[in-house]
């Protein structure tokens, strides 16, 4: 596998993950990807600002602001004024998980993964293939969990 193939596989896995997310009760679904990228940055660097998240992720600042607003509404993050500059707000994970966070964490990828592995004619995924892919994902999760540094190559 080369870097391009890995990147494209990652995009496919993100799509499967998005399909596995339960629809929010209120508001529009919008970009799940930008919300998750933003949340990942907030968890990795609590007390960060929208501008800092935008700079690190390459997402437009307006998209990060929208994602933060959705995360605040869902109870996933909290904001407070930046003591160094009252015009900015610092964003950090909420003290405890909200009902939405609990709902998302409880959702499994089983159905979305089965749909992604279904045959071109819509035939159900081969159970052996579904099991092998599920096991491979579990192995990847153990070794490449979010927050673990990616080892340098070369």
Secondary structure by P-SEA (a helix, b strand, c coil): ccaaaaaaaaaaaaaaaaaacccccccccccaaaaaaaaaaaaacccccaaaaaaaccccaaaaaaaaaaaaaacccccccccccccbbbbbccccccaaaaaaaaccaaaaaaaaacccccccccaaaaaaaaaaaaaaaacccccccccccc
